[in-house]
Amino acid sequence: MAEGSTDALLARCRAIVGAGHVITDDADMAPFMADWRGRYSGRGLAVVLPLDTAQVAAIVAACAAARVPVVPQGGRTGLVMGSVPDLSGSAIVLSLRRLNRIRAIDPANRTMTVEAGCILADIQAAAEGAGMLYPLSLAAEGSCTIGGNLSTNAGGTAVLRYGNTRELCLGLEVVNPQGEVWEGLRGLRKDNTGYALRELFIGAEGTLGVITAAVLKLYPAPRAALTALVALESPRHALELLGLLQTRCGAALTGFELMSAFCLDLVAAQFPALPRPFADRHPQYALIELSSTESDQHAHSLLESSIGEALGAGVARDAVLATSQQQALGLWRLREHIPLAQAAAGKNIKHDISLPVSEIPDFILAADAALEQAFPGCQPVTFGHLGDGNLHYNVAPPVGVEHDAFLTHQAAVNRIVHDLVHACGGSISAEHGIGVLKREELARYKSPVELGMMRAIKAALDPLGIMNPGKIL
Ligand SMILES: Cc1cc2nc3c(=O)[nH]c(=O)nc-3n(C[C@H](O)[C@H](O)[C@H](O)COP(=O)(O)OP(=O)(O)OC[C@H]3O[C@@H](n4cnc5c(N)ncnc54)[C@H](O)[C@@H]3O)c2cc1C
């Protein structure tokens, strides 16, 4: 873009949002340019922070007129480099963090209307304040925004019971790539009036438009939520335990997380103050959450009898049932600290995959064996939302091998893992999306027909290609 037109665009942005909300200084822009893992830093023309939907629309319209790319950004906790610009320095980063109002809560309709920049934890707190539950929950909830959650269709720890972010949203307000506002903020559970546009924007990673607000579903707050950690022999036993609990507890089972012994070893090494629930080391652990809208007693007797049955049948080796809220938090902290412990221990090769739940034990055996053969001594860090068929199958270097040196094998490790995932009927991205990091992998595993339809949608909604270019496709 010519210098004069750049100046004109920036002047227009300042006129729309106020000069204090257009950042052009390199040092001030730096925090908006780096990905969460700190592996990559892009370059932008400016960071613009609008206050409301009208300002977002005006900024996008100005960028469209100037043919300048727009990179929507929420809390920047995404793990695939979706919310940072490329190195060209030609894009405007559009931070939604000032659109952070809770517009309305409708208790009778069980809905809440929020702006895209609301932090997830604030939404959870507002729902709780109204005596209800917004069930989306993930370790980044203190920083990630609902706009980012919707745009990545985030999962988290309660998908088993409540579904992904997609299932938790009824309506959207979106600024399209032409700078027009689509008023789709409907609080309807039934609406068969043609194409489901909402579904297009959810999971689109900011490539089709900017989400500015959403109508979210609320649920009755459970009267009791119980947590247990169960020690297991193998992933196969974890699968059996999951089946047993689903049969016995039905919708009361709200979380089922698998963690290998190596994951908890990492957490213990990096965060020694966290609890160590078992005296012995076991090969696998399942973190279970049971919720009840009836009573604490109901949840207790259901969980105790189910785990008792699992222990009696040899499905489980040992179990710890949290007897206080604090103990429950302590057990969840173990799970939540796995990504942090990995980050503290050094770089590793990450995979966020999903599989039919029934395939998971065989997949883990096959992937562990194939990687051991190719990279003897490498250390799989396997954990995830087993109840949803979602594994974080990460690979740390063999002891003594330098982390950066091991990362040079990333493509070969990805190939082994993703080929196996594909062969098992799985997906190479369960939660985190495609962004830039998995773009080539997506092109490898999606069929030409599917890719063609995706490109057609992108071209129809964003013919100038200004909306988060280079992401997904
Ligand atoms: C410690 C940790 C734990 C995590 N755990 C989970 C987990 O359990 N489950 C899970 O699914 N993810 C998890 N994540 C990933 C991340 O938190 C989610 O992807 C989250 O939804 C991103 O939200 P964000 O606001 O940070 O979005 P960003 O990172 O800012 O953006 C993500 C993508 O959405 C686009 N975007 C952002 N806002 C908008 C908007 N308003 N309109 C249009 N596009 C937009 C961006 O362009 C980008 O492509 C975790 C991340 C961390 C760091």
The ligand as an ORCA input file, in Angstrom:
! r2SCAN-3c Opt
* xyz 0 1
  C      -3.290    -22.574     28.832
  C      -4.236    -22.717     27.672
  C      -5.233    -23.681     27.724
  C      -6.129    -23.824     26.661
  N      -7.108    -24.770     26.759
  C      -7.991    -24.893     25.760
  C      -9.042    -25.863     25.839
  O      -9.159    -26.616     26.795
  N      -9.908    -25.926     24.812
  C      -9.809    -25.119     23.721
  O     -10.634    -25.227     22.811
  N      -8.827    -24.215     23.602
  C      -7.921    -24.079     24.590
  N      -6.922    -23.156     24.482
  C      -6.814    -22.334     23.271
  C      -7.463    -20.943     23.365
  O      -7.657    -20.536     24.684
  C      -8.789    -20.946     22.628
  O      -8.562    -21.173     21.252
  C      -9.595    -19.648     22.798
  O     -10.886    -19.870     22.297
  C      -8.968    -18.449     22.083
  O      -9.617    -17.272     22.529
  P      -8.889    -15.866     22.424
  O      -9.839    -14.818     22.845
  O      -7.596    -15.901     23.132
  O      -8.675    -15.764     20.852
  P      -7.400    -15.322     20.017
  O      -6.255    -16.205     20.306
  O      -7.181    -13.873     20.151
  O      -7.935    -15.626     18.533
  C      -8.179    -16.945     18.113
  C      -8.756    -16.912     16.691
  O     -10.039    -16.303     16.694
  C     -10.061    -15.127     15.881
  N     -10.869    -14.146     16.618
  C     -10.692    -13.703     17.890
  N     -11.693    -12.878     18.225
  C     -12.507    -12.781     17.135
  C     -13.713    -12.094     16.865
  N     -14.310    -11.334     17.767
  N     -14.263    -12.238     15.637
  C     -13.694    -13.000     14.681
  N     -12.562    -13.686     14.901
  C     -11.978    -13.581     16.103
  C      -8.609    -14.727     15.705
  O      -8.406    -14.034     14.481
  C      -7.921    -16.084     15.722
  O      -7.997    -16.684     14.447
  C      -6.007    -22.998     25.527
  C      -4.997    -22.027     25.463
  C      -4.121    -21.884     26.525
  C      -3.082    -20.823     26.431
*
